[in-house]
């Protein structure tokens, strides 16, 4: 599975991988409202929040080869894979040390809109 997910080695250690697919009906990629993709993103967001509240860690895996993942798992070609979420207990050597984060100014652009 590591090769199919951008050579991300930690994937081998994740006890759970949540593979999300579309059912291939009712939606077409490229339309203004790709409802299935939005629904999956919302569901994974809620799953991530619930996991965190239970002391679990998650990692959204978007760098994947959908065809290879489908072949490995026997998923039909009419079911596009949207994302994979790794789920498990985080491996943190010192849980009392905060993890490094980017400064807010690196993530947000503050501009006042004028009318």
C-alpha positions in Angstrom: 0.0 0.0 0.0 2.9 2.3 0.7 3.8 2.5 -3.0 0.2 3.4 -3.9 0.2 6.2 -1.4 3.2 8.3 -2.4 5.8 6.2 -0.6 4.6 7.5 2.8 6.3 4.9 5.0 4.2 5.6 8.1 1.1 4.2 6.3 2.5 0.7 7.0 2.2 1.3 10.8 -1.3 2.7 10.7 -3.7 0.1 12.2 -6.6 1.5 10.2 -6.9 3.0 6.8 -10.3 4.5 5.9 -10.7 4.4 2.1 -13.4 6.6 0.8 -15.0 6.1 -2.6 -17.8 7.5 -4.6 -20.5 5.1 -5.7 -20.3 6.2 -9.3 -24.0 7.2 -9.6 -25.6 10.6 -9.4 -22.4 12.7 -9.6 -20.1 13.7 -12.3 -16.6 15.1 -11.6 -16.1 18.6 -12.9 -19.6 19.9 -12.2 -20.0 23.0 -10.1 -21.2 21.0 -7.1 -19.5 17.7 -6.6 -21.7 16.6 -3.8 -20.1 13.2 -3.2 -16.7 14.7 -2.7 -18.0 17.4 -0.4 -20.0 14.8 1.6 -16.9 12.6 2.0 -14.8 15.6 3.1 -17.4 16.5 5.7 -17.6 12.9 7.0 -13.8 12.6 7.2 -13.7 16.0 9.0 -16.1 14.7 11.6 -14.3 11.4 11.9 -11.0 13.3 12.5 -12.6 15.4 15.2 -14.1 12.4 17.0 -10.8 10.5 16.7 -8.9 13.4 18.3 -11.5 13.5 21.2 -10.6 9.9 21.8 -6.8 10.4 21.8 -6.4 9.0 18.3 -4.4 10.6 15.5 -5.4 10.9 11.8 -3.7 11.8 8.6 -5.5 12.7 5.4 -3.8 10.9 2.5 -4.5 12.6 -0.8 -1.2 11.7 -2.6 -2.4 8.4 -3.9 -2.6 6.3 -7.1 -6.3 5.6 -7.2 -5.9 2.8 -9.8 -3.3 1.0 -7.7 -5.3 1.3 -4.5 -8.4 0.0 -6.3 -6.4 -3.0 -7.6 -5.0 -3.8 -4.2 -8.4 -3.7 -2.5 -10.5 -5.0 -5.3 -12.6 -1.8 -5.6 -14.5 -1.6 -8.9 -13.3 1.0 -11.5 -16.7 2.8 -11.4 -16.0 3.8 -7.7 -13.4 6.6 -7.8 -11.3 6.9 -4.6 -11.5 10.3 -3.1 -9.2 10.1 -0.1 -7.7 7.8 2.5 -7.5 8.6 6.2 -4.9 6.9 8.3 -6.1 6.3 11.9 -4.3 5.2 15.0 -2.5 6.3 18.1 0.1 9.0 17.4 3.7 8.1 18.0 5.0 11.0 20.0 8.2 10.7 21.9 7.4 13.4 24.3 3.6 14.2 24.5 4.3 17.2 26.8 6.2 19.1 24.1 3.9 20.9 21.6 4.3 19.9 18.0 5.8 22.5 15.7 3.2 24.7 14.0 3.5 27.4 11.4 2.9 30.9 12.6 -0.6 32.2 11.9 0.8 34.9 9.6 2.3 32.2 7.4 -1.2 30.7 6.9 -3.5 33.7 6.8 -3.4 36.8 4.7 -5.0 39.8 6.5 -6.4 42.5 4.2 -9.1 45.0 5.0 -11.7 45.1 2.3 -12.8 48.6 1.3 -16.1 49.4 -0.3 
